[in-house]
Amino acid sequence: MRRFALVLLSCSTILFACFAGVLGGYVGGRLGNSPLSELTGSIINQDIRVTNQQEAVIDVVNKASSSVVSIVVSKDVPVLENYDPFLEYFGIPRNDSDSATTEKREVAAGTGFVISEDGMIITNRHVVEDDSAEYTVIFKDDTKYTAKVLARDTLLDIAFIKIEATGLAPLAFGSSKDLQVGQTVVAIGNALGEFSNTVSSGIVSGIGRNIVATDALGQNAEQLFDVIQTDASINSGNSGGPLLDLDGNVIGVNVAVASNAQGIGFAIPSDIVVDLLSRLSAEGEIVRPKLGVRFRMITQELKEANELSVDQGALIVRGETADDLAVMPGSSADRAGLRENDIILEVEGIKLTQSRPLNVVIQGFKVGDEVTLKVLRQGQEIEITAVLQK
């Protein structure tokens, strides 16, 4: 074994000597034609680029951290007096004297960030979805405020809360439509509900992802469309925190993490969040337009079962009971003349697919918008105009 190691070392030495000779000739040739400063300059420039990116991340953190908050959820929970969990573990029933009382305790935590000087904060809906709970906002300097919920979005996992404060530093929004895969991003949040203002950095790993998100127990599933994928570490408790570019602008709101993988997190794009904010500012609530139909997105199985002639679109169908009408009376669809078994192929030129279903496309418009629908009816393509209502 020792001889083998020595042979390897000898070969490596010989190879290194040969390589050094070749490299020396190459460098000698370069030095013969170019000054030494040109060679060292290229190396120095590379170091400067690395240093600048590191400094950019630090600048983002220094700029944004004071505007990122932890959100603590407190609630009255039952507490048993004279309760011995050891006995319960072995199946020994508790005594009648083990009476139950209630006590306010911290039951969950999340993250948010300031978007107005007078205390408006964005977070995830699932962080503040309990009407019976109390919400406390904690800043980096440990300043605490009681928050009230202004609005929760019914479609996206976004909510707006408010604290009584002035002179705050809101974070600015950047445009998520300009994102590039590979772009450096920074995430800040209350990791695990314990480590506030935790910073992680990474890149945009993907855009336009469609995912199904659940809670920690694998329940309360909801589908999210067009989200940003990042490898910047996002943990439980980071929900509602900002995903920032190197200019310190919010380009996403962290919402979910892939539990069966490492380095796969997701954020709701900033352009969608800004649209929600504009709806809230205009209406005092988040108003969603509705078309007023029951539908199923066409799959291969649905196509074969119903002998359909198209591979994509939204088939207008009845529900399971007689009361579950295909078209809601008085709705936008009803007024436009849509019928059961119509297949909506496009909305304003946007093709409907399983990854871009009807309900998601409709949410890209506002109440009162007039939209043109391309519809397949009894084998004929027609155009129908509908005015979207609440």
Residue pairs with C-beta under 8 A, 6 or more apart in sequence:
27 39
30 39
31 39
53 184
53 246
56 184
56 246
57 184
57 186
57 201
57 246
59 248
60 186
60 244
60 245
60 246
60 247
60 248
61 186
61 188
61 199
63 248
64 113
64 171
64 186
64 188
64 242
64 244
64 248
65 140
65 188
65 197
65 199
66 139
66 140
66 141
66 169
67 113
67 114
67 168
67 169
67 170
67 171
68 111
68 112
68 113
68 114
68 140
68 171
68 188
68 189
68 197
68 241
68 242
69 111
69 112
69 113
69 114
69 121
69 137
69 138
69 139
70 109
70 110
70 111
70 137
70 138
70 190
70 193
70 196
70 197
71 109
71 110
71 111
71 112
71 123
71 127
71 128
71 135
71 136
71 137
71 138
71 147
71 161
71 190
71 240
72 106
72 108
72 109
72 135
72 136
72 138
72 193
73 106
73 107
73 108
73 109
73 110
73 127
73 128
73 130
73 133
73 134
73 135
74 104
74 105
74 106
74 107
74 133
74 134
74 135
74 136
75 104
75 105
75 107
75 130
75 132
75 133
75 134
76 102
76 103
76 104
76 132
77 102
77 103
77 104
77 105
77 107
78 100
78 101
78 102
79 100
79 101
79 102
79 103
80 94
80 98
80 99
80 100
81 97
81 98
81 99
81 100
81 101
82 94
82 95
82 97
82 98
82 99
83 94
83 98
84 94
87 94
88 94
104 134
107 133
108 127
108 193
109 190
109 193
109 194
109 237
110 123
110 124
110 126
110 127
110 128
110 190
110 193
110 237
110 238
110 239
110 240
111 123
111 127
111 188
111 189
111 190
111 237
111 238
111 239
111 240
111 241
111 254
112 121
112 122
112 123
112 127
112 137
112 161
112 240
112 241
113 121
113 122
113 171
113 188
113 240
113 241
113 242
113 250
114 120
114 121
114 168
114 169
114 170
114 171
115 121
115 122
115 170
115 171
115 173
115 277
116 168
116 170
117 166
117 167
117 168
117 169
117 170
118 165
118 166
118 168
119 145
119 162
119 163
119 164
119 165
119 166
119 168
120 150
120 160
120 161
120 162
120 170
121 137
121 147
121 160
121 161
121 162
121 163
122 158
122 159
122 160
122 240
122 253
122 273
122 277
123 158
123 159
123 160
123 161
123 239
123 240
124 157
124 158
124 159
124 239
124 240
124 253
124 255
125 152
125 153
125 156
125 157
125 158
125 159
126 157
126 215
126 220
126 239
127 159
127 239
127 240
128 135
128 147
128 149
128 152
128 159
128 161
129 152
129 159
131 149
134 146
135 146
135 147
135 148
135 149
135 161
136 144
136 145
136 146
136 147
137 144
137 145
137 146
137 147
137 161
137 163
138 144
138 196
140 196
140 197
145 163
145 164
145 165
146 163
146 164
147 161
147 162
147 163
148 161
148 162
149 159
149 160
149 161
150 159
150 160
150 161
150 162
150 280
151 159
151 160
151 280
151 285
151 286
152 158
152 159
152 286
153 159
153 276
153 286
153 288
154 286
154 288
155 288
155 359
155 360
155 363
156 224
156 268
156 272
156 276
157 213
157 222
157 224
157 255
157 256
157 268
158 253
158 268
158 273
158 276
159 240
160 277
160 280
171 242
171 244
171 248
171 249
171 250
172 248
172 249
172 250
173 249
173 250
173 251
173 270
173 273
173 274
174 245
174 247
174 249
174 250
174 251
174 270
175 251
175 270
175 271
176 228
176 251
176 252
176 269
176 270
176 271
176 272
177 269
177 271
179 204
179 207
179 228
179 251
179 269
180 204
181 203
181 204
181 205
181 206
181 207
182 203
182 204
183 203
183 204
183 245
184 201
184 202
184 203
184 245
184 246
185 201
185 202
185 203
185 204
185 230
185 232
185 243
185 244
185 245
185 246
185 251
185 252
186 199
186 200
186 201
186 232
186 243
186 244
186 245
186 246
187 199
187 200
187 201
187 202
187 230
187 232
187 233
187 234
187 238
187 241
187 242
187 243
187 244
187 254
187 265
187 267
188 197
188 198
188 199
188 241
188 242
188 244
189 197
189 198
189 234
189 235
189 237
189 238
189 239
189 240
189 241
189 254
190 196
190 197
190 198
190 237
190 238
190 241
191 198
191 233
191 235
191 236
191 237
191 238
192 235
192 236
192 237
193 236
193 237
194 237
195 237
198 235
198 238
200 232
200 233
200 234
201 232
202 230
202 231
202 232
202 233
202 263
203 230
203 231
203 232
204 228
204 229
204 230
205 229
205 230
205 231
205 263
205 264
206 228
206 229
207 226
207 228
207 229
208 226
209 226
209 227
209 228
209 229
209 266
210 223
210 224
210 225
210 226
210 227
210 355
211 223
211 224
211 227
211 256
211 266
212 221
212 222
212 223
212 224
213 221
213 222
213 223
213 224
213 255
213 256
213 266
214 220
214 221
214 222
216 236
224 255
224 256
224 266
224 268
225 355
225 356
225 357
225 360
226 269
226 272
226 360
227 252
227 255
227 256
227 266
227 267
227 268
227 269
228 243
228 251
228 252
228 266
228 267
228 268
228 269
229 264
229 265
229 266
230 243
230 252
230 265
230 266
230 267
231 263
231 264
231 265
232 243
232 265
233 263
233 265
234 241
234 254
234 256
234 257
234 265
234 266
234 267
235 257
236 257
238 254
238 257
238 265
239 254
239 255
239 256
240 253
240 254
240 255
241 253
241 254
242 250
242 252
242 253
242 254
243 250
243 251
243 252
243 253
243 254
243 267
244 250
244 251
245 251
249 270
250 270
250 273
251 267
251 269
251 270
252 267
252 268
252 269
252 270
253 267
253 268
253 270
253 273
254 265
254 266
254 267
255 266
255 267
255 268
256 265
256 266
257 264
257 265
257 266
258 264
258 265
258 266
276 286
279 285
279 286
279 287
279 366
280 286
287 366
287 367
287 390
288 363
288 367
288 390
289 332
289 362
289 363
289 365
289 366
289 367
289 369
289 388
289 389
289 390
290 331
290 332
290 362
290 388
290 389
290 390
291 331
291 332
291 333
291 338
291 358
291 362
291 386
291 388
292 327
292 328
292 330
292 331
292 332
292 333
292 334
292 389
293 314
293 316
293 326
293 327
293 328
293 331
293 333
293 338
293 344
293 358
294 316
294 317
294 318
294 319
294 324
294 325
294 326
294 327
295 314
295 315
295 316
295 317
295 344
295 358
296 302
296 314
296 315
296 317
297 312
297 313
297 314
297 315
297 352
297 353
297 354
297 357
297 358
298 308
298 310
298 311
298 312
298 313
298 314
298 315
298 343
298 354
299 354
300 311
302 308
302 315
303 310
303 311
306 315
308 315
308 343
309 376
309 379
310 343
310 345
310 376
312 345
312 351
312 352
312 353
312 354
313 343
313 344
313 345
313 352
313 376
314 343
314 344
314 352
314 357
314 358
315 341
315 342
315 343
316 326
316 327
316 333
316 338
316 339
316 340
316 341
316 342
316 343
316 344
317 326
317 340
317 341
318 324
318 325
318 326
318 340
319 325
326 339
326 340
326 341
327 333
327 334
327 338
327 339
327 340
328 334
331 389
332 386
332 387
332 388
332 389
333 386
335 386
335 387
336 373
336 384
336 385
336 386
336 387
337 384
338 344
338 373
338 375
338 384
338 386
339 377
341 377
342 375
342 376
342 377
343 375
343 376
343 377
344 352
344 358
344 373
344 374
344 375
345 351
345 352
345 374
345 375
345 376
345 381
346 352
346 373
346 374
347 358
347 361
347 362
347 371
347 372
347 373
347 374
348 365
348 371
348 372
349 372
350 356
350 361
350 364
352 358
352 361
362 371
362 388
365 371
365 388
366 388
367 388
367 389
367 390
368 387
368 388
369 387
369 388
370 385
370 386
370 387
370 388
371 385
371 386
371 388
372 383
372 384
372 385
373 383
373 384
373 385
373 386
374 381
374 382
374 383
375 381
375 382
375 383
375 384
